């Protein structure tokens, strides 16, 4: 029996789109996001579970979730 390997989804932030509003931080269940240098969101990949809540809540569509 072959075992399928699942790739972890990753949340990515667009530096051009992010305005550092902090909406993503409020909804992240793992506290994997911080505002970096007051200019944009930074996602800590070791904590991120790929749930996409940050992407859903981002008012500027600055976060995408990819495999």
SULPE-V317174 format. One record per residue. N is the residue number from 0. RES is the residue in three letters. SS is DSSP state (alpha for helix, beta for strand, coil for the rest). Layout:
n=N res=RES ss=SS
n=N res=RES ss=SS
This chain:
n=0 res=UNK ss=coil
n=1 res=UNK ss=coil
n=2 res=UNK ss=coil
n=3 res=UNK ss=coil
n=4 res=UNK ss=coil
n=5 res=UNK ss=coil
n=6 res=UNK ss=coil
n=7 res=UNK ss=coil
n=8 res=UNK ss=coil
n=9 res=UNK ss=beta
n=10 res=UNK ss=beta
n=11 res=UNK ss=beta
n=12 res=UNK ss=beta
n=13 res=UNK ss=coil
n=14 res=UNK ss=coil
n=15 res=UNK ss=coil
n=16 res=UNK ss=coil
n=17 res=UNK ss=coil
n=18 res=UNK ss=coil
n=19 res=UNK ss=coil
n=20 res=UNK ss=coil
n=21 res=UNK ss=coil
n=22 res=UNK ss=alpha
n=23 res=UNK ss=alpha
n=24 res=UNK ss=alpha
n=25 res=UNK ss=alpha
n=26 res=UNK ss=alpha
n=27 res=UNK ss=coil
n=28 res=UNK ss=coil
n=29 res=UNK ss=coil
n=30 res=UNK ss=coil
n=31 res=UNK ss=coil
n=32 res=UNK ss=beta
n=33 res=UNK ss=beta
n=34 res=UNK ss=beta
n=35 res=UNK ss=beta
n=36 res=UNK ss=coil
n=37 res=UNK ss=coil
n=38 res=UNK ss=coil
n=39 res=UNK ss=beta
n=40 res=UNK ss=beta
n=41 res=UNK ss=beta
n=42 res=UNK ss=beta
n=43 res=UNK ss=coil
n=44 res=UNK ss=coil
n=45 res=UNK ss=coil
n=46 res=UNK ss=coil
n=47 res=UNK ss=coil
n=48 res=UNK ss=coil
n=49 res=UNK ss=coil
n=50 res=UNK ss=coil
n=51 res=UNK ss=coil
n=52 res=UNK ss=alpha
n=53 res=UNK ss=alpha
n=54 res=UNK ss=alpha
n=55 res=UNK ss=alpha
n=56 res=UNK ss=alpha
n=57 res=UNK ss=coil
n=58 res=UNK ss=coil
n=59 res=UNK ss=coil
n=60 res=UNK ss=coil
n=61 res=UNK ss=coil
n=62 res=UNK ss=beta
n=63 res=UNK ss=beta
n=64 res=UNK ss=beta
n=65 res=UNK ss=beta
n=66 res=UNK ss=coil
